[in-house]
């Protein structure tokens, strides 16, 4: 799987160009499924925020509103009840999975329960476009300060990549560089703090930062 891990989505021409390159064709010729599941695990999200996401217009211009050839919704909490023979073909037919933010531990839980996590290695050409928690879920840990779901056992996630992500740098009062530095020190492992104009591209283990904004890498250890 090809990863485009963002804080705020496809927010500038550099990230847009990176996405086109990963897809191998324009967004307007690509088919996507949006995964809103992480939103249900975060107390700040709900029907209105999910509605803006799936409306695929002005409510979500940097993810679902990019002009995809087709766009569908893949809700992970429903998948265990409908049978893999139905939803796996939907998954394999998508060029991109657009995975929105919310709580990364909740998303991690439902990726495991639904079986999506086990299928990721069989999707080498699919592009995972993560936003906030949708990016963080691919990391080993998110840090306890980002856990909002009461059902989370801890802050561990999928470990698809070997670094952690601090999103929304300078976008909120509790997301300053000083907060990121304390967060990184607590983790003690490689990590990146990224703002809304930054993405981390990962293809075949090669990591590249794509940015028109602010970011910082922490080596950890």
LUMMARFI-597997 format. One record per residue (C-alpha): x, y, z; residue number from 1. Coordinates in Angstrom, 2 decimals, padded with zeros to 5 digits. Example, Ala and Ser with C-alpha at 12.3 -4.5 7.8 and 13.67 -1.06 7.14 Angstrom:
012.30;-004.50;007.80;1
013.67;-001.06;007.14;2
//
This chain:
000.00;000.00;000.00;1
001.13;003.54;-000.82;2
000.68;006.02;002.01;3
000.02;009.75;001.96;4
-000.20;010.69;005.63;5
-001.48;014.22;006.15;6
-002.68;016.46;008.94;7
-005.36;018.33;007.03;8
-005.73;016.57;003.70;9
-004.69;017.63;000.22;10
-004.28;021.29;001.07;11
-001.77;022.61;-001.47;12
-000.34;021.95;-004.96;13
002.66;019.98;-003.65;14
000.50;017.46;-001.80;15
-001.91;017.33;-004.75;16
000.99;016.53;-007.08;17
002.22;013.81;-004.71;18
-001.25;012.23;-004.70;19
-001.44;012.30;-008.51;20
001.97;010.61;-008.61;21
000.93;007.88;-006.19;22
-002.29;007.24;-008.10;23
-000.48;007.18;-011.44;24
-003.33;009.18;-012.98;25
-005.35;012.31;-012.24;26
-007.72;012.37;-009.28;27
-010.55;013.02;-011.73;28
-009.93;009.55;-013.22;29
-009.57;007.78;-009.88;30
-012.12;005.96;-007.74;31
-012.14;006.41;-003.98;32
-013.79;005.10;-000.85;33
-014.02;007.37;002.17;34
-013.72;005.85;005.65;35
-015.34;008.10;008.31;36
-015.09;005.55;011.15;37
-012.55;007.39;013.34;38
-015.00;010.26;013.81;39
-017.40;008.12;015.86;40
-014.70;007.57;018.50;41
-014.01;011.26;019.14;42
-016.29;013.40;021.36;43
-015.89;016.44;019.10;44
-017.29;014.59;016.07;45
-020.72;013.29;015.16;46
-023.45;013.24;012.49;47
-022.81;016.80;011.31;48
-019.05;016.37;010.84;49
-019.50;013.00;009.14;50
-022.14;014.57;006.92;51
-019.77;017.32;005.81;52
-017.16;014.70;004.98;53
-019.34;012.44;002.86;54
-021.07;015.36;001.12;55
-017.95;015.60;-001.08;56
-018.23;019.30;-001.65;57
-017.44;022.56;000.17;58
-017.64;020.75;003.52;59
-014.52;018.71;002.77;60
-012.61;020.38;-000.07;61
-009.27;018.79;000.83;62
-010.36;015.14;000.81;63
-013.71;014.05;-000.60;64
-014.22;017.31;-002.51;65
-011.21;016.91;-004.80;66
-013.21;015.83;-007.84;67
-012.89;012.04;-007.73;68
-014.29;010.03;-010.64;69
-016.43;008.19;-008.11;70
-016.73;008.24;-004.35;71
-018.29;005.75;-001.96;72
-018.45;005.32;001.81;73
-016.85;002.34;003.57;74
-018.03;002.31;007.20;75
-015.87;-000.19;009.08;76
-018.29;-000.73;011.94;77
-020.80;-002.23;009.47;78
-018.42;-004.64;007.73;79
-018.49;-007.53;010.24;80
-022.27;-007.81;009.77;81
-022.46;-007.98;005.96;82
-019.85;-010.57;004.95;83
-016.42;-010.17;003.38;84
-017.68;-011.44;000.02;85
-019.57;-008.15;-000.36;86
-017.13;-005.52;000.86;87
-013.74;-006.89;-000.24;88
-014.60;-006.38;-003.95;89
-015.52;-002.77;-003.14;90
-012.14;-002.35;-001.50;91
-010.19;-003.90;-004.37;92
-012.04;-001.71;-006.86;93
-010.84;001.50;-005.24;94
-007.75;003.45;-006.30;95
-007.67;005.30;-002.99;96
-008.95;005.01;000.57;97
-009.66;008.41;002.11;98
-009.39;007.90;005.85;99
-010.60;010.79;007.94;100
-009.67;011.90;011.43;101
-011.23;011.42;014.82;102
-009.78;008.96;017.33;103
-006.99;006.76;015.99;104
-007.44;004.05;018.64;105
-011.11;003.67;017.70;106
-010.15;003.43;014.04;107
-007.44;000.90;014.91;108
-009.99;-001.22;016.81;109
-012.40;-001.35;013.89;110
-009.68;-001.97;011.33;111
-008.76;-005.08;013.31;112
-012.33;-006.22;013.99;113
-013.51;-005.66;010.41;114
-010.51;-007.45;008.88;115
-009.33;-004.41;006.93;116
-005.99;-004.34;008.75;117
-005.20;-007.89;007.62;118
-005.95;-007.02;003.99;119
-003.60;-004.04;003.70;120
-000.57;-006.08;002.52;121
-002.67;-007.42;-000.38;122
-003.32;-003.89;-001.71;123
000.11;-002.77;-002.96;124
-001.22;-000.26;-005.51;125
-003.97;001.26;-003.38;126
-003.27;004.74;-002.02;127
-004.10;005.38;001.64;128
-004.81;009.08;002.12;129
-004.92;009.71;005.84;130
-006.08;012.84;007.62;131
-005.05;013.31;011.26;132
-006.17;010.08;013.03;133
-006.41;008.45;009.60;134
-002.66;008.99;009.34;135
-001.82;008.33;012.98;136
-003.41;004.87;012.88;137
-000.58;003.68;010.64;138
002.02;004.48;013.32;139
003.17;002.37;016.30;140
001.82;004.76;018.96;141
-000.09;008.04;019.01;142
000.76;009.24;022.54;143
-001.73;009.17;025.43;144
-002.69;012.83;024.96;145
-004.35;011.96;021.65;146
-006.49;009.10;023.03;147
-010.12;010.26;023.31;148
-011.98;006.95;023.03;149
-012.78;005.53;026.51;150
-012.58;001.98;025.16;151
-008.91;002.24;024.21;152
-006.61;-000.10;026.15;153
-003.58;002.10;025.40;154
-002.21;004.35;022.67;155
-000.89;001.63;020.36;156
-001.92;001.45;016.71;157
-000.99;-000.53;013.56;158
002.80;-000.05;013.24;159
002.67;-000.05;009.45;160
005.33;002.68;009.61;161
008.04;002.99;012.26;162
007.42;006.63;013.24;163
004.66;008.52;015.05;164
002.81;011.66;013.95;165
001.82;014.80;015.86;166
-000.77;016.48;013.58;167
-002.30;019.98;013.38;168
000.90;021.76;014.37;169
-000.02;025.35;015.36;170
-003.65;024.80;014.32;171
-004.93;024.56;017.92;172
-003.76;026.03;021.26;173
-002.60;022.59;022.47;174
-000.75;021.75;019.27;175
002.23;024.07;019.46;176
005.82;023.11;018.81;177
006.40;023.06;022.57;178
003.58;020.54;023.02;179
004.99;018.47;020.17;180
008.43;018.39;021.77;181
007.03;017.12;025.08;182
004.92;014.55;023.22;183
007.94;013.32;021.27;184
010.07;013.09;024.40;185
007.43;010.95;026.10;186
007.30;008.58;023.13;187
011.08;008.29;022.89;188
010.88;007.00;019.32;189
011.12;008.57;015.83;190
008.28;010.98;015.12;191
007.18;013.95;013.06;192
005.21;017.05;013.96;193
003.36;018.30;010.87;194
001.06;021.20;010.08;195
-001.92;021.40;007.73;196
000.32;022.09;004.73;197
002.47;018.98;005.20;198
002.20;015.31;004.27;199
004.44;012.29;004.73;200
004.64;009.99;001.71;201
005.69;006.38;002.25;202
006.24;003.99;-000.67;203
008.07;000.67;-000.28;204
009.55;001.85;003.00;205
010.91;005.11;001.57;206
009.76;008.15;003.53;207
009.49;011.61;001.95;208
008.12;014.77;003.53;209
005.99;016.87;001.15;210
005.43;020.33;002.58;211
004.61;023.94;001.89;212
004.42;024.61;005.60;213
006.04;023.69;008.91;214
007.26;020.34;010.13;215
009.88;018.89;012.42;216
011.37;015.43;012.85;217
012.32;014.00;016.25;218
014.78;011.14;016.29;219
013.71;009.76;019.67;220
015.70;007.13;021.55;221
//
